[in-house]
C-alpha cells in the first residue's frame, strides 16, 4: 500500500486517476491518497489559464465530474470555433477536442461550419487582429474605389465591396481579382502613322475610361489596360490611314470622335465604358514642317495680295465716282480746291488772291 498527499491551491483542481481511469475531482486543501493493489495518480491542473492542458482530455470531456466546471469543444474537419474569454476574443481553433475551465473565467464559444466559405461578422475587425486569424483565414483588404471579383473553385461567385474580406483556408480554392472602377487615363503616345497622302507623322492621344462590368473585364481579357491600348492603337492607325494630312490638321476633333466611337464598340465587350478620347499632338517630320511653313507663307502672301488688289480697285472706283460728280457739279471742284488750300496753309504761309473768276493761279508763297 502506498500513502501520499498533495496540496491543492484555491485555483487548482486535482484529477484522480485509478488504473488510468478518472474517478474523482478534488479541490483546495491537503488531500491524502493511497494505493492498494492498483495504481493511483493525481494530476494537478491550474484554472488560471482557461485552457485545459491534459493528455486525458478525452476522459475529461466524457466525465460528469466536470459538467459545471468546464466547457468542451469537439470540432469536426469542416468546423472552426471562435472563443471569447472574459468578453475578449481569445483565438480561433480548428478541428479537434478542446476544454476550457469556467469557474474563474467567463467563456463563450461559437462554432462555425466552413461550408459557409466567407466569415461575415460585425466584430470581424476584432477577430482579424488576432494572430490565429492568419492561421485559419485568407484575408483580402479591398481598397476604396475598387471591388473584388470572387471566384470559388474556378467559378464566379460574387462582386465583393471595398473593405476586409475573410475566407476559411483549405475549405475551397478562392481567387479574388481587384478591379478599379474609378475613371482612368491612358497615354497613347509616339504612334508613327502614315496618312492617305503618304505623309508619316507621330500622334499622341489620351484615352479616359471606366470599368462598368468587373466580372466581364476579368473574364474576357488578361490585362484590360493592355487590351484597350491595343484597340486604340489599331483604330487610330485605321482612321488616320483614310485621311489626308490637311484634313487631320484642320479637324482633329473629328478624328477623335470617330476613333472613340469605334473603340467604344469593342470596349463594351470588355465591360469598359470609353468616356473620352482626345488627340493631344500631331507631330510632323522636320522637312515636312519646313515645307508646310513655306506653303503657309505662300498662302498668306497670296491672301495679302488679293486683299491689296481689292483695296486698290475700291480706291479707283471711288476716285472715278468722285470725278463724275465734279464733272457734273463745277462748284464741287471749287470746294475741293479750298480743301487743298486749307491743307497746304497748315504748313506754309500763303497769300490768296480772289478774282472775278474765283481762285486763280495767282497764289504767291511768301517766305
C-alpha positions as CSV (number, residue, x, y, z in Angstrom):
1,X,0.0,0.0,0.0
2,X,1.3,3.4,-0.9
3,X,0.1,6.5,1.0
4,X,0.8,10.1,-0.2
5,X,-0.7,13.5,0.0
6,X,-0.9,16.6,-2.3
7,X,-1.8,20.2,-1.6
8,X,-4.4,21.7,-4.0
9,X,-4.4,25.5,-4.3
10,X,-7.6,27.6,-4.4
11,X,-7.3,28.0,-8.2
12,X,-6.4,24.3,-8.9
13,X,-8.2,21.0,-9.3
14,X,-6.8,17.6,-8.6
15,X,-7.7,15.0,-11.1
16,X,-7.6,11.5,-9.5
17,X,-6.9,8.5,-11.8
18,X,-7.1,4.9,-10.8
19,X,-5.5,2.5,-13.2
20,X,-5.7,5.2,-15.8
21,X,-9.4,6.0,-15.3
22,X,-10.7,9.3,-13.9
23,X,-12.5,8.5,-10.6
24,X,-12.6,11.8,-8.7
25,X,-12.1,15.6,-8.8
26,X,-10.7,17.2,-5.6
27,X,-10.5,21.0,-4.8
28,X,-8.5,23.2,-2.5
29,X,-6.6,21.8,0.6
30,X,-4.4,19.0,1.7
31,X,-5.6,15.7,0.2
32,X,-4.5,12.2,1.2
33,X,-4.4,9.4,-1.3
34,X,-3.5,5.7,-1.0
35,X,-3.0,3.0,-3.5
36,X,-3.7,-0.7,-2.7
37,X,-3.3,-3.3,-5.5
38,X,-4.0,-0.5,-8.0
39,X,-2.1,2.4,-9.4
40,X,-3.4,5.8,-8.3
41,X,-2.2,9.0,-10.0
42,X,-3.2,12.6,-9.2
43,X,-2.9,15.3,-11.8
44,X,-3.0,18.9,-10.5
45,X,-4.2,21.4,-13.1
46,X,-4.4,25.2,-12.9
47,X,-7.6,27.1,-13.6
48,X,-5.8,30.4,-14.1
49,X,-5.3,29.5,-17.8
50,X,-8.8,28.9,-19.2
51,X,-7.5,26.1,-21.5
52,X,-7.4,22.6,-20.0
53,X,-4.0,21.1,-20.9
54,X,-4.2,17.4,-20.2
55,X,-3.3,14.2,-22.0
56,X,-6.6,12.7,-20.7
57,X,-8.7,15.4,-22.4
58,X,-11.0,12.8,-23.9
59,X,-11.8,11.3,-20.5
60,X,-12.4,14.8,-19.0
61,X,-14.9,15.6,-21.8
62,X,-16.9,12.4,-21.1
63,X,-16.9,12.7,-17.3
64,X,-19.8,14.1,-15.4
65,X,-17.4,15.3,-12.7
66,X,-16.6,18.4,-14.8
67,X,-20.1,19.2,-16.1
68,X,-20.4,22.5,-14.2
69,X,-16.7,23.3,-14.1
70,X,-15.6,23.2,-17.7
71,X,-16.7,23.5,-21.3
72,X,-15.6,21.2,-24.1
73,X,-15.5,21.7,-27.8
74,X,-15.3,18.8,-30.2
75,X,-14.7,20.2,-33.7
76,X,-15.1,18.2,-37.0
77,X,-13.0,18.8,-40.1
78,X,-15.4,21.3,-41.5
79,X,-15.8,23.2,-38.2
80,X,-14.0,26.1,-36.6
81,X,-14.6,27.7,-33.2
82,X,-14.4,31.4,-32.2
83,X,-13.5,31.6,-28.5
84,X,-14.1,34.5,-26.1
85,X,-12.7,34.6,-22.6
86,X,-14.0,37.3,-20.2
87,X,-15.6,39.1,-23.1
88,X,-12.3,39.4,-25.0
89,X,-11.6,37.5,-28.2
90,X,-9.2,34.7,-27.4
91,X,-8.5,32.9,-30.6
92,X,-9.8,30.7,-33.5
93,X,-9.4,26.9,-33.1
94,X,-9.5,24.2,-35.7
95,X,-10.6,20.6,-35.8
96,X,-10.0,18.7,-32.5
97,X,-11.1,18.4,-28.9
98,X,-10.6,21.3,-26.5
99,X,-11.6,22.1,-22.9
100,X,-11.9,25.4,-21.0
101,X,-12.3,26.0,-17.3
102,X,-15.4,28.1,-16.5
103,X,-15.2,28.6,-12.7
104,X,-12.9,31.6,-12.7
105,X,-13.4,32.8,-16.3
106,X,-16.4,33.6,-18.5
107,X,-16.1,31.5,-21.6
108,X,-18.2,31.9,-24.8
109,X,-17.7,29.7,-27.8
110,X,-19.2,30.0,-31.3
111,X,-18.9,27.0,-33.7
112,X,-18.9,27.8,-37.4
113,X,-19.0,25.5,-40.4
114,X,-16.6,26.3,-43.1
115,X,-19.2,25.3,-45.7
116,X,-20.1,29.0,-45.5
117,X,-16.8,29.9,-47.0
118,X,-16.7,33.6,-46.1
119,X,-16.6,34.7,-42.5
120,X,-19.1,37.5,-42.1
121,X,-19.5,39.1,-38.6
122,X,-20.0,42.6,-37.2
123,X,-16.9,42.0,-35.0
124,X,-14.7,40.8,-37.9
125,X,-12.2,43.6,-37.4
126,X,-11.6,42.4,-33.8
127,X,-11.2,38.8,-34.9
128,X,-8.8,39.6,-37.7
129,X,-6.4,41.4,-35.3
130,X,-5.8,38.1,-33.5
131,X,-2.7,36.2,-34.6
132,X,-4.8,33.0,-35.0
133,X,-6.7,34.7,-37.9
134,X,-3.7,34.4,-40.2
135,X,-3.5,30.7,-39.4
136,X,-7.1,29.8,-40.4
137,X,-8.2,32.7,-42.7
138,X,-7.2,34.1,-46.0
139,X,-7.7,37.9,-45.6
140,X,-8.1,40.3,-48.5
141,X,-8.3,44.0,-48.0
142,X,-10.0,45.7,-50.9
143,X,-9.1,49.4,-51.1
144,X,-11.7,52.2,-51.6
145,X,-12.6,52.7,-55.2
146,X,-12.0,49.1,-56.1
147,X,-14.1,45.9,-55.9
148,X,-13.2,42.2,-55.7
149,X,-14.3,39.7,-58.3
150,X,-14.6,36.4,-56.3
151,X,-14.1,33.0,-57.9
152,X,-14.5,29.8,-55.9
153,X,-13.1,26.6,-57.4
154,X,-12.8,28.5,-60.7
155,X,-16.4,29.7,-60.9
156,X,-17.6,33.3,-60.5
157,X,-19.4,33.8,-57.2
158,X,-20.0,37.5,-56.4
159,X,-18.6,41.0,-56.5
160,X,-17.1,42.0,-53.2
161,X,-17.2,45.6,-52.0
162,X,-14.3,47.6,-50.6
163,X,-13.1,46.6,-47.1
164,X,-11.7,43.5,-45.4
165,X,-12.9,40.0,-46.5
166,X,-12.0,36.8,-44.8
167,X,-12.3,33.2,-46.1
168,X,-11.6,29.9,-44.4
169,X,-8.3,28.3,-45.5
170,X,-8.4,24.8,-47.0
171,X,-12.1,24.9,-47.5
172,X,-12.1,25.7,-51.2
173,X,-9.9,27.3,-53.9
174,X,-10.5,31.0,-53.6
175,X,-9.3,33.7,-56.1
176,X,-10.1,37.4,-55.8
177,X,-9.3,39.8,-58.7
178,X,-9.1,43.5,-57.7
179,X,-10.8,45.8,-60.2
180,X,-10.6,49.6,-60.1
181,X,-13.9,51.2,-61.0
182,X,-12.7,54.8,-60.9
183,X,-12.0,56.8,-64.1
184,X,-8.6,56.1,-65.5
185,X,-6.4,57.9,-68.1
186,X,-4.3,56.1,-70.6
187,X,-1.5,57.9,-72.5
188,X,-1.2,56.7,-76.1
189,X,1.9,58.4,-77.3
190,X,4.5,58.1,-80.1
191,X,2.3,56.4,-82.7
192,X,4.0,56.7,-86.1
193,X,1.2,56.5,-88.7
194,X,1.1,57.2,-92.4
195,X,-1.8,59.3,-93.8
196,X,-3.7,58.6,-97.0
197,X,-1.4,61.0,-98.9
198,X,1.7,59.1,-97.7
199,X,2.8,61.5,-95.0
200,X,4.4,59.8,-92.0
201,X,3.6,61.6,-88.7
202,X,3.6,61.0,-85.0
203,X,0.4,61.2,-83.0
204,X,-0.2,61.4,-79.2
205,X,-3.6,60.8,-77.7
206,X,-5.3,60.5,-74.3
207,X,-7.9,57.9,-73.5
208,X,-10.2,58.2,-70.5
209,X,-12.2,55.0,-69.5
210,X,-14.0,53.4,-66.6
211,X,-14.8,49.7,-65.9
212,X,-18.5,49.2,-65.6
213,X,-18.7,45.4,-65.5
214,X,-15.9,44.0,-63.3
215,X,-16.8,40.3,-64.0
216,X,-16.6,40.8,-67.7
217,X,-13.4,42.7,-67.5
218,X,-11.8,39.8,-65.7
219,X,-13.4,37.0,-67.8
220,X,-12.7,38.5,-71.3
221,X,-9.1,39.8,-71.1
222,X,-6.0,39.1,-69.1
223,X,-5.0,42.8,-68.9
224,X,-7.7,45.4,-69.5
225,X,-5.2,48.3,-69.9
226,X,-3.2,46.4,-72.5
227,X,-6.3,45.4,-74.4
228,X,-7.6,48.9,-74.6
229,X,-4.2,50.3,-75.6
230,X,-4.0,47.7,-78.5
231,X,-7.6,48.6,-79.7
232,X,-6.9,52.3,-79.5
233,X,-3.6,51.9,-81.4
234,X,-5.2,49.8,-84.2
235,X,-8.2,52.1,-84.5
236,X,-6.1,55.3,-84.7
237,X,-4.0,53.7,-87.5
238,X,-7.1,52.7,-89.4
239,X,-8.7,56.1,-89.1
240,X,-5.6,58.1,-89.9
241,X,-4.9,55.9,-92.9
242,X,-8.1,57.0,-94.6
243,X,-7.5,60.8,-94.2
244,X,-5.2,63.3,-95.8
245,X,-2.8,65.4,-93.8
246,X,-4.6,68.7,-94.4
247,X,-7.9,67.2,-93.1
248,X,-6.2,65.9,-90.0
249,X,-4.6,69.2,-89.2
250,X,-7.8,71.1,-89.8
251,X,-10.1,68.9,-87.7
252,X,-8.5,66.8,-85.0
253,X,-11.8,66.6,-83.1
254,X,-13.4,64.7,-86.0
255,X,-10.7,62.1,-85.8
256,X,-11.1,61.8,-82.1
257,X,-14.9,61.4,-82.4
258,X,-14.7,58.6,-84.9
259,X,-11.9,56.8,-83.1
260,X,-13.8,57.0,-79.8
261,X,-16.9,55.6,-81.4
262,X,-15.0,52.6,-82.9
263,X,-13.1,51.8,-79.7
264,X,-16.2,52.1,-77.5
265,X,-17.9,49.4,-79.6
266,X,-15.1,47.0,-78.8
267,X,-14.6,48.1,-75.2
268,X,-18.2,47.3,-74.2
269,X,-17.3,43.7,-74.8
270,X,-14.6,44.0,-72.1
271,X,-17.0,45.6,-69.6
272,X,-15.5,49.1,-70.2
273,X,-17.0,52.5,-71.0
274,X,-14.9,54.9,-73.0
275,X,-15.6,58.3,-71.5
276,X,-13.4,60.5,-73.8
277,X,-10.6,60.3,-76.4
278,X,-8.6,63.4,-77.3
279,X,-5.8,64.0,-79.9
280,X,-3.1,65.8,-77.9
281,X,-0.4,66.3,-80.6
282,X,0.2,65.7,-84.3
283,X,4.0,65.9,-84.9
284,X,5.4,66.2,-88.4
285,X,8.9,65.3,-89.6
286,X,11.4,68.2,-89.8
287,X,11.4,68.5,-93.6
288,X,7.6,68.3,-93.7
289,X,7.4,71.2,-91.1
290,X,9.6,73.3,-93.3
291,X,7.5,72.5,-96.4
292,X,4.3,73.3,-94.5
293,X,5.7,76.6,-93.3
294,X,6.6,77.5,-96.9
295,X,3.1,76.6,-98.1
296,X,1.6,78.6,-95.3
297,X,3.8,81.6,-96.1
298,X,2.8,81.4,-99.8
299,X,-0.9,81.2,-98.9
300,X,-0.6,84.2,-96.6
301,X,1.2,86.2,-99.2
302,X,-1.4,85.3,-101.8
303,X,-4.2,86.3,-99.4
304,X,-2.4,89.6,-98.7
305,X,-2.0,90.3,-102.5
306,X,-5.7,89.6,-103.1
307,X,-6.6,92.0,-100.3
308,X,-4.2,94.7,-101.7
309,X,-5.7,94.4,-105.2
310,X,-9.2,94.5,-103.7
311,X,-8.4,97.7,-101.9
312,X,-6.8,99.3,-104.9
313,X,-9.8,98.5,-107.0
314,X,-12.1,100.0,-104.5
315,X,-10.0,103.2,-104.3
316,X,-10.0,103.6,-108.1
317,X,-13.7,103.0,-108.2
318,X,-14.2,105.7,-105.5
319,X,-12.0,108.2,-107.5
320,X,-13.9,107.5,-110.7
321,X,-17.2,108.3,-108.9
322,X,-15.7,111.5,-107.4
323,X,-14.6,112.7,-110.9
324,X,-18.1,112.1,-112.3
325,X,-19.6,114.2,-109.5
326,X,-17.1,117.0,-110.0
327,X,-17.8,117.0,-113.8
328,X,-21.5,117.3,-113.2
329,X,-21.1,119.9,-110.4
330,X,-18.3,122.6,-111.0
331,X,-19.0,124.0,-107.6
332,X,-17.7,120.8,-106.1
333,X,-14.4,121.4,-107.8
334,X,-14.1,124.9,-106.1
335,X,-14.8,123.3,-102.7
336,X,-12.2,120.7,-103.4
337,X,-9.7,123.5,-104.2
338,X,-10.4,125.2,-100.9
339,X,-9.8,121.9,-99.0
340,X,-6.4,121.6,-100.7
341,X,-5.5,125.2,-99.8
342,X,-6.6,124.6,-96.2
343,X,-4.3,121.6,-96.1
344,X,-1.4,123.5,-97.6
345,X,-1.9,126.5,-95.3
346,X,-1.4,124.4,-92.2
347,X,2.3,124.0,-93.1
348,X,3.0,127.2,-95.2
349,X,2.2,131.0,-95.3
350,X,0.0,131.8,-98.3
351,X,-1.5,134.9,-99.9
352,X,-4.7,134.1,-101.6
353,X,-6.0,136.4,-104.4
354,X,-9.6,136.1,-105.4
355,X,-10.5,137.4,-108.9
356,X,-13.7,137.7,-110.7
357,X,-13.4,134.0,-111.7
358,X,-12.8,132.9,-108.1
359,X,-9.5,131.3,-107.2
360,X,-6.7,131.8,-109.9
361,X,-3.2,130.7,-110.3
362,X,-2.1,134.0,-108.6
363,X,-1.1,132.4,-105.3
364,X,2.2,133.6,-104.1
365,X,4.2,131.8,-101.5
366,X,5.8,134.2,-99.0
367,X,9.0,133.1,-97.5
